[in-house]
């Protein structure tokens, strides 16, 4: 049982950010926001990206490196197709595929994501989601 004298009360104004940061730091995976382009140009990555794949997230934000290039080449067409289909249906996607780590081996991941649309035009602005190490789910 934690000592209540050491607990910090989080004010309501900080709760969403504190909660998200806490969850993001603990999952065996990462949250992302990317562009809907062929490289899946990353705009935001949480720290789990570094832990799960061994790459610096800074190298992938704003197209220094292609995230799509990490997807196993045999599975990339299926990933593109499933995301395009979900976007066309304005639905979420749930995928399983392999990503290449910085050591050159592949890890199986599960991804859940969805398009974020411009409220005025309905056009897809970003893709948001979470990718977790599938081997850690069992």
C-alpha positions in Angstrom: 0.0 0.0 0.0 1.5 3.4 -1.0 2.2 5.9 1.7 -0.4 8.6 1.3 2.1 11.2 2.5 4.1 10.6 -0.8 1.1 10.8 -3.1 0.6 13.9 -5.2 -2.9 15.0 -5.9 -3.2 15.8 -9.6 -5.4 18.9 -10.2 -8.2 18.3 -12.7 -6.5 20.6 -15.3 -3.5 18.3 -15.4 -5.3 15.0 -15.3 -5.6 14.3 -19.1 -1.9 15.0 -19.7 -0.7 13.2 -16.6 -2.9 10.2 -17.3 -1.8 9.9 -20.9 1.9 10.3 -20.0 1.6 7.6 -17.3 -0.1 5.1 -19.6 2.3 5.8 -22.5 5.3 5.2 -20.3 4.1 1.8 -19.2 2.7 0.0 -22.2 4.8 -2.4 -24.3 4.2 -0.3 -27.3 3.7 3.3 -28.4 1.2 5.9 -29.5 1.6 7.7 -32.8 0.3 10.4 -35.0 1.4 10.4 -38.7 0.5 11.7 -42.1 -1.6 9.5 -44.4 1.3 9.2 -47.0 3.2 6.2 -48.3 6.0 6.6 -45.7 3.5 7.1 -42.8 5.5 10.3 -41.9 5.5 10.4 -38.1 4.5 13.6 -36.4 4.4 12.3 -32.8 5.7 9.1 -31.2 5.7 8.2 -27.6 8.8 6.8 -25.8 7.7 3.2 -26.2 8.8 3.4 -29.8 12.4 3.6 -28.6 11.9 0.7 -26.2 10.1 -1.7 -28.5 12.1 -1.1 -31.7 15.4 0.3 -30.5 15.4 3.4 -32.7 15.3 6.9 -31.6 11.9 8.4 -32.2 13.6 11.7 -33.2 15.0 9.9 -36.3 11.4 9.1 -37.5 9.5 12.3 -36.7 9.1 14.6 -39.7 10.4 12.1 -42.3 14.0 11.7 -41.4 13.3 8.0 -41.8 10.3 6.2 -43.3 8.2 4.3 -40.8 6.7 2.2 -43.7 10.2 1.0 -44.4 10.2 -0.8 -41.1 7.1 -2.9 -42.0 8.0 -6.3 -43.3 8.0 -6.1 -47.2 5.7 -9.1 -47.5 3.1 -7.4 -45.3 3.4 -3.8 -46.4 0.8 -4.1 -49.2 -1.7 -5.6 -46.8 -1.1 -2.8 -44.3 -1.6 -0.1 -47.0 -4.8 -1.9 -48.2 -6.3 -2.4 -44.7 -5.8 1.3 -43.7 -7.1 2.6 -47.0 -10.2 0.4 -46.7 -10.8 1.5 -43.1 -10.4 5.2 -44.1 -12.9 4.7 -46.9 -15.4 3.2 -44.5 -14.6 5.9 -41.8 -13.8 3.0 -39.5 -11.0 2.0 -37.2 -8.4 -0.7 -38.2 -6.9 -3.5 -36.3 -3.8 -5.1 -37.8 -1.1 -7.6 -37.1 2.2 -7.4 -38.9 6.0 -7.4 -38.3 8.2 -4.4 -37.8 12.0 -4.4 -38.2 14.0 -3.5 -35.0 17.3 -1.6 -35.0 19.0 -5.0 -34.6 17.5 -6.2 -37.9 15.1 -8.8 -36.4 11.3 -8.6 -36.8 8.8 -8.3 -34.0 5.1 -9.0 -34.4 2.9 -6.1 -33.5 -0.8 -5.3 -33.2 -2.0 -1.9 -34.3 -5.3 -0.2 -33.7 -5.8 3.2 -35.4 -8.1 5.6 -37.1 -8.1 8.6 -39.3 -8.5 12.1 -37.8 -10.6 14.2 -40.1 -10.9 17.9 -40.7 -14.3 18.8 -39.2 -15.1 21.2 -42.0 -14.0 19.2 -45.1 -14.0 15.6 -43.8 -10.6 15.1 -45.3 -8.1 12.9 -43.4 -5.6 15.1 -41.7 -3.7 12.5 -39.6 -3.7 8.8 -38.6 -3.6 8.2 -34.9 -3.2 4.9 -33.2 -1.3 2.6 -30.9 1.1 -0.2 -31.7 1.9 -2.9 -29.2 4.4 -5.7 -29.1 2.1 -8.7 -29.8 4.4 -11.1 -28.0 3.9 -9.2 -24.8 0.1 -9.6 -25.1 0.1 -13.3 -24.2 
